Amino acid sequence: MSDYVLELKGITKIFPGVKALNNVQFQLKKGEIHALMGENGAGKSTFIKVITGVHKAEEGEMYLYGKKVDFKGPKDAQAAGIAAIYQHVTAYPHLTVAENIFMGHQIVKHGFVQWKQMNDEANKLLQRLHSDFKATDEMGTLSVAQQQMVEIAKALSTNAQIIIMDEPTASLTKNESEELYRIADQLRDEGKSIIFISHRFEDMYRLATRVTVFRDSQYIGTYDVDKITNADLIKAMVGREINELFPKPKVKIGKEVLRLEKLTRIGYFKDVSFSVRAGEILGLTGLVGAGRTEVVESVFGVTHPDSGKIYLEGKEVHIKQPSDAMELGIGLLPEDRQKSGLIMSWGLGRNVTLPTLANYAKNSFLDEAKEREVAKKYLEEVDTKAVTIFDPASSLSGGNQQKVVVARTLAQDLKVVIMDEPTKGVDVGAKAEIYDIMGQLAQKGYAIILISSEMPEILGMSDRIIIMCNGKVTGELSREEATQEQILEFAMEKSEKGGR
């Protein structure tokens, strides 16, 4: 009997123009949570798809419980007891929880779907996971964390013994992540084997006993979590040491560029006032639901404030839609890059030049050569990993998609750059590159608003920090005086007093 429930040897996967996996290996033990880490584009997602039968490798072998297997498709992997839970849940929002759990493998007798039995079985699975919702609830009414719990229940409904979790904590709050950790621990204790893919070191330290690192489509090594240092792990992932993760340059702060005065949107935020100056990185933070994103969406014209004023370079402005904001020189990198930041089916180049297409118009014709030249320049500037600028945005990893959004910002003539969670779901190497770009923008005199839930990011990159809670500004700290404890105190201030 093999020591491993799953073993892959010499796996190579080639797509036109790119080797997505190059001779990689992996071993998973029974009852083990094994972390898989690497930069965006390292080959992790392709590797999962090979395991689950979505892709067929050109070279290499896969063994399940010591026996060689050759999956023809996802159904084979599912029948063999393998299930994957992805970061972006592919749910059917208008169907019930039970219907989502049994999608593709409904319980059928004599040609009839056994609805009562499916609801009963689904409720048993949900109770096993200590969920607070029912099988008959509509999927679309659940939170992201609850939807992921449904995906785990779906895996259990197929009697999966190997569960792959791909960035499951990326969209979760701290409390929701803790609940996911509890479920992962429970599954491990039941003898399930878990491959846990994450960019967050806290996930790895909390759950895994071993970690495997991929870099540039190749296997780098497998390490015991309790024996590898943070610095060595980062070096394995990015191929270099990142001595200064937050490369904050010293910049002379200039004149005020943007100012909000008592901005209010009823039900979302109230009397929000702050300003940001040229060359300044203003951190905007607070707990999830504090109203940070809602404020900047009102500034950018996505929504409209009910009262208050916005000033740009000392003059009051009235922004009715995002195009007004961009014409004034205000740019926004949205938190959800896939829904709001990119047109996923379009090529990278056109995604970069979309807001500035008028610049390439010549006698009613588009100067496509010039457009491509500009797009290529900015995509290279942020080190986007892609074959050509014509690759669709959907073909890139999350971190590279984020770089395309940053490249688009650089291609515009802006005064204010608002970055909403710019490193969410991004690996440590790409984070350092985005921080470096942020610093360069500040040096060029851009006024930057950085919205982030990550304390080290806020403390490491901000010149000044605004803290929000329950839709109100509850504190302001300079870079010199800010500490994690002080920020949390302001972030929880109103909550502890029962809100507004």
C-alpha positions in Angstrom: 0.0 0.0 0.0 1.3 3.4 -1.0 2.2 6.0 1.7 0.2 8.5 -0.4 -3.4 8.8 -1.3 -2.5 10.9 -4.2 0.9 11.2 -6.0 1.8 13.0 -9.3 5.2 12.5 -11.0 6.7 14.5 -13.9 3.5 16.3 -14.8 3.9 18.5 -17.9 1.0 20.5 -19.5 1.5 22.6 -22.6 -0.9 25.2 -24.1 -0.2 26.9 -27.4 2.8 29.1 -26.8 3.3 28.3 -23.1 4.3 25.5 -20.9 1.9 25.8 -18.0 3.4 22.9 -16.0 7.0 21.6 -16.4 7.8 18.3 -14.8 6.1 19.0 -11.5 5.5 16.5 -8.7 3.2 16.3 -5.6 2.4 13.9 -2.8 -0.6 13.9 -0.5 -1.0 11.7 2.6 -4.2 10.5 4.2 -5.7 12.9 6.8 -3.2 15.6 5.7 -3.8 19.3 5.0 -1.1 20.1 2.4 -0.6 23.7 1.4 0.2 24.5 -2.3 1.8 28.0 -2.7 3.4 30.0 -5.5 3.1 33.3 -7.3 0.2 34.0 -9.7 0.9 32.2 -12.9 3.1 29.6 -11.2 0.8 26.8 -12.5 -1.3 26.0 -9.4 -4.7 26.3 -11.2 -3.6 24.2 -14.2 -2.3 21.6 -11.7 -5.7 21.4 -10.0 -7.4 20.9 -13.4 -5.0 18.1 -14.2 -5.9 16.4 -10.9 -9.7 16.9 -11.4 -9.6 15.6 -15.0 -10.4 19.0 -16.7 -7.0 19.0 -18.4 -5.0 16.0 -19.6 -1.2 16.3 -19.1 1.1 15.7 -22.1 3.6 13.9 -19.8 3.7 12.4 -16.3 1.8 10.0 -14.2 -0.9 10.2 -11.5 -1.4 7.6 -8.8 -4.4 7.2 -6.5 -3.8 4.9 -3.4 -0.7 3.6 -5.2 -2.6 2.7 -8.5 -2.0 4.6 -11.7 -5.0 6.5 -12.9 -5.9 8.2 -16.2 -8.9 10.4 -15.9 -10.8 11.1 -19.2 -12.8 14.0 -17.6 -14.1 15.5 -14.4 -16.7 12.7 -13.9 -13.9 10.2 -13.6 -12.2 12.3 -10.9 -15.4 12.7 -9.0 -16.1 9.0 -9.2 -12.6 8.4 -7.8 -13.4 10.6 -4.8 -11.8 13.9 -5.8 -13.6 17.3 -5.4 -12.5 20.9 -5.9 -13.8 24.0 -4.2 -12.9 27.2 -6.1 -12.4 30.8 -4.9 -15.2 32.0 -7.1 -18.2 29.8 -6.3 -20.0 28.6 -9.4 -23.5 28.5 -7.8 -27.0 28.6 -9.2 -28.4 31.5 -7.2 -32.1 30.9 -8.0 -32.0 27.2 -7.0 -32.1 25.9 -3.4 -29.1 24.9 -1.4 -30.1 21.2 -1.8 -30.4 21.6 -5.6 -26.9 23.1 -5.7 -25.4 20.4 -3.5 -26.9 17.5 -5.7 -26.4 19.3 -9.1 -25.2 16.7 -11.5 -25.8 13.7 -9.2 -29.5 14.1 -8.2 -31.1 11.2 -6.3 -33.4 9.6 -8.8 -35.7 6.5 -8.4 -38.0 5.1 -11.1 -37.3 8.2 -13.2 -38.4 10.7 -10.5 -36.1 13.1 -8.6 -36.4 12.3 -4.8 -36.8 15.9 -3.5 -37.6 15.0 0.1 -34.6 12.6 0.3 -32.3 15.2 -1.2 -33.4 17.9 1.2 -33.0 15.5 4.1 -29.5 14.4 3.0 -28.5 18.0 2.4 -29.7 19.1 5.9 -27.6 16.2 7.4 -24.5 17.5 5.5 -25.2 21.0 6.6 -25.7 20.0 10.3 -22.4 18.1 10.1 -20.7 21.3 9.1 -22.6 23.3 11.8 -24.2 25.6 9.3 -26.8 28.2 10.2 -29.0 27.8 7.1 -31.3 25.1 5.6 -31.4 22.9 2.5 -34.5 24.7 1.2 -32.9 28.2 1.4 -32.3 29.9 -1.9 -28.5 29.9 -2.8 -28.6 33.6 -3.8 -29.6 34.7 -0.3 -26.4 33.3 1.2 -23.1 35.0 2.0 -19.9 34.1 0.2 -18.8 32.1 3.3 -22.1 30.2 3.4 -21.9 29.5 -0.3 -18.5 28.0 0.2 -19.9 25.8 3.0 -22.5 24.6 0.4 -19.6 23.7 -2.0 -17.9 21.7 0.9 -21.3 19.9 1.5 -21.4 19.2 -2.3 -18.0 17.6 -2.1 -19.1 15.5 0.9 -22.3 14.4 -1.0 -20.1 12.8 -3.6 -18.2 11.0 -0.8 -15.0 12.8 -1.8 -11.9 11.7 0.1 -9.6 14.3 -1.5 -10.8 17.9 -1.3 -9.0 20.7 -3.1 -9.6 24.2 -1.7 -8.5 27.0 -4.1 -8.1 30.3 -2.3 -11.1 29.7 -0.2 -10.3 32.6 2.3 -9.6 35.3 -0.3 -13.1 36.8 0.0 -13.8 36.0 3.7 -13.6 38.1 6.8 -11.4 37.0 9.7 -14.3 35.3 11.6 -15.5 33.6 8.4 -11.9 32.3 7.8 -11.8 30.9 11.3 -15.0 29.0 10.6 -13.5 27.6 7.4 -10.4 26.6 9.4 -12.7 24.7 11.8 -14.3 22.8 9.0 -11.0 22.0 7.4 -9.7 20.6 10.7 -12.9 18.6 11.1 -12.6 17.1 7.6 -8.9 16.2 8.3 -9.9 14.5 11.6 -12.4 12.5 9.7 -9.6 11.2 7.5 -10.1 13.4 4.5 -7.0 14.7 2.7 -7.0 18.4 1.7 -4.9 20.4 -0.8 -5.2 24.0 0.4 -4.1 26.7 -2.1 -3.6 30.1 -0.6 -1.5 33.3 -0.9 -2.0 33.9 2.8 0.7 32.7 5.1 -1.7 32.7 8.1 -3.8 30.0 6.3 -0.7 27.8 5.8 0.5 28.2 9.4 -2.9 27.6 10.8 -3.8 24.5 8.8 -1.0 22.7 7.0 1.8 20.4 8.1 3.6 20.5 4.7 3.8 23.1 1.9 4.7 22.5 -1.7 6.0 25.5 -3.7 5.6 26.0 -7.5 7.5 28.8 -9.4 7.3 29.6 -13.1 5.4 26.3 -13.8 8.1 24.2 -12.0 8.2 22.3 -8.8 10.6 24.0 -6.3 10.2 21.9 -3.2 8.1 20.4 -0.4 8.8 21.6 3.2 7.6 20.9 6.7 5.7 24.1 7.7 7.2 24.1 11.2 10.8 24.0 9.7 10.7 26.7 7.0 11.1 30.4 7.8 8.9 33.1 6.2 12.0 34.5 4.4 13.0 31.1 2.9 9.4 30.4 1.8 9.2 33.8 0.1 12.5 33.2 -1.6 11.3 29.7 -2.8 8.1 31.4 -4.2 9.6 34.4 -6.0 13.2 33.3 -6.6 14.6 36.2 -4.8 14.6 37.7 -1.3 12.1 40.5 -0.7 14.0 42.4 2.1 11.7 45.3 1.9 8.1 44.2 1.1 6.8 47.8 1.5 9.2 49.9 -0.7 7.8 53.3 0.5 9.9 56.1 -1.1 10.3 59.4 0.6 8.2 61.9 -1.3 7.7 65.6 -0.8 4.0 66.0 -0.1 2.4 68.7 -2.3 -0.8 70.7 -2.4 -4.3 69.3 -1.7 -5.8 67.6 -4.7 -9.0 66.0 -3.5 -11.2 67.0 -0.5 -14.5 65.6 0.8 -16.7 67.7 3.1 -19.5 66.0 5.1 -20.2 63.5 2.3 -23.3 61.5 3.2 -25.2 58.7 1.5 -28.2 57.7 3.7 -27.9 54.1 4.9 -24.2 53.8 3.9 -22.0 56.6 5.3 -22.5 60.0 7.1 -20.5 63.2 7.3 -17.3 61.8 5.8 -14.6 64.4 5.5 -11.0 64.0 4.5 -8.4 65.3 2.0 -5.5 63.8 0.1 -2.5 65.8 -1.3 -0.2 65.4 -4.3 2.4 62.6 -3.6 0.5 61.4 -0.6 -0.7 57.8 0.0 -3.8 58.1 2.2 -4.7 54.8 3.8 -8.5 54.3 4.3 -9.2 51.3 6.5 -11.8 49.8 8.9 -13.6 46.6 9.5 -15.6 45.0 6.7 -18.8 46.9 6.3 -17.3 50.2 7.5 -18.4 52.0 4.4 -15.0 52.6 2.8 -15.9 51.3 -0.7 -19.2 53.0 -0.7 -17.5 56.4 -0.1 -15.1 56.1 -3.0 -17.8 54.8 -5.3 -19.7 58.0 -4.6 -16.5 60.0 -5.4 -16.1 58.1 -8.7 -19.7 58.5 -9.7 -20.8 54.8 -9.4 -23.3 56.0 -6.8 -24.5 59.5 -5.8 -24.2 61.1 -2.3 -27.3 62.6 -0.8 -25.4 65.6 0.6 -21.9 66.9 1.1 -19.3 68.4 -1.3 -16.3 67.2 -3.4 -13.5 69.5 -4.2 -10.8 68.9 -6.8 -7.8 71.2 -6.7 -9.9 73.7 -4.7 -12.9 73.8 -7.0 -16.2 72.1 -6.2 -17.0 69.3 -8.7 -20.2 67.4 -9.5 -19.6 63.9 -10.6 -22.6 62.1 -12.0 -21.0 59.1 -13.6 -17.5 57.4 -13.8 -16.7 59.0 -17.1 -17.0 62.5 -15.4 -14.6 61.3 -12.7 -12.1 60.1 -15.3 -12.3 63.3 -17.3 -11.5 65.2 -14.1 -8.5 62.9 -13.5 -9.9 60.5 -10.9 -9.2 56.8 -11.4 -10.5 53.8 -9.5 -9.1 50.3 -9.2 -12.2 48.4 -8.1 -12.1 45.7 -5.4 -13.7 43.1 -7.7 -11.5 43.1 -10.8 -13.4 40.4 -12.6 -16.9 42.0 -12.3 -16.0 45.7 -12.3 -12.3 46.0 -13.4 -12.0 44.1 -16.6 -14.0 42.9 -19.6 -12.9 39.3 -19.3 -13.5 38.2 -22.9 -11.5 41.1 -24.3 -7.7 41.1 -24.9 -5.3 42.6 -22.4 -4.4 45.5 -24.7 -7.9 46.7 -25.3 -8.6 46.4 -21.6 -5.7 48.8 -20.9 -6.6 51.4 -23.6 -10.4 51.3 -23.2 -10.8 54.5 -21.1 -8.5 56.4 -23.5 -9.6 55.1 -26.9 -10.3 58.6 -28.1 -6.5 59.3 -27.9 -5.9 56.9 -30.7 -8.6 58.2 -33.1 -7.4 59.6 -36.4 -9.9 61.0 -38.9 -12.6 58.7 -37.5 -10.2 55.7 -37.7 -8.5 54.0 -34.8 -4.7 54.0 -34.9 -4.4 50.4 -33.8 -0.6 50.3 -34.1 -0.3 53.2 -31.7 -2.9 51.7 -29.4 -1.0 48.4 -29.3 2.3 50.1 -28.7 0.9 52.0 -25.6 -0.8 48.9 -24.2 2.3 46.8 -24.6 4.4 49.5 -22.9 2.3 49.7 -19.8 1.7 45.9 -19.5 5.4 45.4 -19.6 5.9 48.2 -17.0 3.9 46.2 -14.5 5.5 42.9 -15.6 2.3 41.2 -16.7 2.8 37.5 -17.5 1.1 36.7 -20.8 1.9 35.4 -24.2 0.5 38.4 -26.2 -1.6 41.5 -25.6 -4.4 39.8 -27.5 -4.8 37.1 -24.8 -8.2 37.4 -23.1 -8.2 38.7 -19.5 -10.0 35.5 -18.5 -6.9 33.5 -19.4 -4.7 35.2 -16.8 -4.2 34.4 -13.1 -5.7 36.7 -10.5 -2.5 38.6 -9.8 -1.9 39.2 -13.5 -5.5 40.4 -14.0 -4.8 42.9 -11.2 -1.7 44.1 -13.0 -3.8 44.7 -16.2 -6.0 47.0 -14.1 -3.0 48.8 -12.8 -1.6 49.2 -16.3 -4.8 50.8 -17.4 -4.5 53.3 -14.6 -0.9 54.2 -15.7 -2.2 54.7 -19.3 -4.6 57.4 -18.1 -3.8 61.1 -17.4 -4.9 61.1 -13.7 -4.4 63.2 -10.6 -6.1 61.0 -8.1 -5.8 57.2 -8.0 -8.1 55.2 -5.7 -7.0 51.6 -5.1 -9.6 49.5 -3.5 -8.0 46.3 -2.0 -5.3 46.3 -4.8 -3.5 43.2 -3.5 -6.5 41.1 -2.6 -5.9 37.5 -3.8 -2.4 38.5 -5.0 0.8 36.6 -4.2 3.7 38.1 -2.3 5.9 38.8 -5.3 3.1 40.6 -7.2 2.2 42.5 -4.0 5.8 43.9 -3.8 5.5 45.0 -7.5 2.2 46.7 -6.9 3.6 48.5 -3.8 6.6 49.6 -5.9 4.2 51.0 -8.6 2.2 52.8 -5.9 5.4 54.4 -4.6 6.4 55.5 -8.2 3.0 57.1 -8.7 3.4 59.0 -5.5 6.8 60.2 -6.6 5.2 61.5 -9.9 2.8 63.6 -7.8 -0.3 61.5 -7.9 -2.6 61.7 -4.9 -3.4 58.0 -3.9 -6.2 56.6 -1.7 -5.4 53.1 -0.6 -8.3 51.1 0.8 -7.2 48.0 2.5 -8.2 45.5 5.3 -4.6 44.3 5.6 -2.9 46.1 8.6 0.7 45.6 7.5 -0.2 47.1 4.1 -1.9 50.1 5.6 0.9 50.7 8.1 3.7 50.0 5.6 2.5 52.2 2.7 0.4 55.0 4.1 1.6 58.6 4.9 -1.6 59.2 6.8 -4.5 56.8 7.8 -8.2 57.5 8.0 -10.2 54.9 10.0 -13.9 54.3 9.5 -16.6 52.4 11.5 -20.3 52.0 10.7 -20.2 54.6 7.9 -18.3 57.3 9.9 -14.7 58.5 10.2 -13.7 57.6 13.7 -10.0 58.4 13.6 -7.0 59.9 11.8 -3.4 58.9 12.4 -0.1 60.0 11.0 2.4 57.4 9.7 4.6 58.0 12.7 2.0 57.6 15.4 0.0 54.7 13.8 0.0 51.3 15.4 -2.2 48.2 14.8 -3.7 48.5 18.2 -4.7 52.2 17.7 -6.2 51.5 14.3 -8.3 48.6 15.7 -9.4 50.8 18.6 -10.8 53.4 16.2 -12.2 50.7 13.8 -14.2 49.1 16.7 -15.1 52.3 18.5 -18.6 52.7 17.3 -19.3 49.0 17.1 -18.7 48.6 20.8 -21.0 51.5 21.6 -23.8 49.9 19.6 -23.3 51.6 16.2 -24.8 54.8 15.0 
